[in-house]
């Protein structure tokens, strides 16, 4: 299948930054479309990385059922270890014939804690 198109919804933004505030913070989710596939989509695989110590670290790799087109990531974004860092996410689909599709391009977004 073709790569899904991925974006995010954030409860709070400051300019281009997603707001984060440990421990519970703000709601953030990844959202995507269902790509066309003749056999249909079986599930999605989502990877979320944070830029830690000058390198990208995978902090979430999740399989998501085909009937779900979003994934909440507020736990990761509001984690005190990652709040204020850059994040990137990508997704791919597996069809019902067990063929993986292409990865989406990386979707990057910076986070920022509240002032003070």
N, C-alpha and C positions, 0 to 999 in steps of 0.2 A: 504493500500500500504506500501511497505518497506520504510524506511527512505531514503530521498535523500542524496547524498554525497555532502557536502558543503565545499567550499574553498573561497579564496579571491584573487582578483587582485588589486595590488596597483601600482600607478604611480611612487611612490618613496619609496625606502626602505633604511634603514641603518642597516646593519647586519640583526638581526631578527625583527627589529622594523619597523612598518609602519610610514612613515613620515606624520606629520600633521602640518599645519601652518594656524592659523586663519587669516582673516575670510574665504577666498576662498580656500586656500591651495591646496592640491593634490587630484587627483581623486582616490577613493577607491570603489570597488564594491564586493558584495558577489555573488558567482556563484555556481550553483548546476546542477545535472543531473536529468533527468526525470526518476523516478523509474518505473519499470514495474507494471502494474495493469490491470486486465482483463476488467474493465469497463472504464478505462482511468482516467486521472487526471483532476479534476475540477479546483483546485487552490492550492496555497501554502500559508502557514503562516510562516513568518519570525519573529524572536525575536532577538533584539540586546540589549545587556546590557553593561553598563560601570561600572567599579569598583570605587565607590564614597564613601568616608567616611567609609572605611572598610566593605562595603557591595555592592553586585551587584544590580544595579538599571536598570530596563527596560526603555530604552529611545526610543525604536521603536518597534512597533508590527504592521506588515503590511501584508495584504492579497495581493498576487501577482497572476495574471492570469496564467492559465496553459501553455500558449504559451510563457511565459517569464521565462527565466532561469537565471536571474541576477537581482540585486537590488543595485542601487547606494547608498552608505552610507557616501559619502564625507561630506555632510552637518553635520552629527553627529560627524564624526571623527575629522573634523576641527573646531568644536564648541569650543570656548575658555574655556568653562566649562569642556570639556572632553579631549581636546588635551593633550597628555602626560600620559593619563591613560591607563589601560588595558581594552580591550573589549572582549566580547564573543558573539557568535551568534549561533543559531540553527534554524532548519527548519523542517516542516512536510508537508505532502501532504494530501488533501482531494480528494477522488475519486468521480466519477460521481454518485455513490450510496450514497453519503454523509457520507462515513466512513472515519474518520481520520486515518492516518497512524502513525507509530512510529515517535517520535522525532529523529532527527539526534543527534549524540554526539555533545557536545559543541565544537565549533571552537574558540579557544582563540588566541588573538594577542595583543602585547603591541604597544603603539604609542609613538612617540618621536617628540618634536618640534625641529626646526632648532637650532643650537647653537647660543648663544647670546641672 
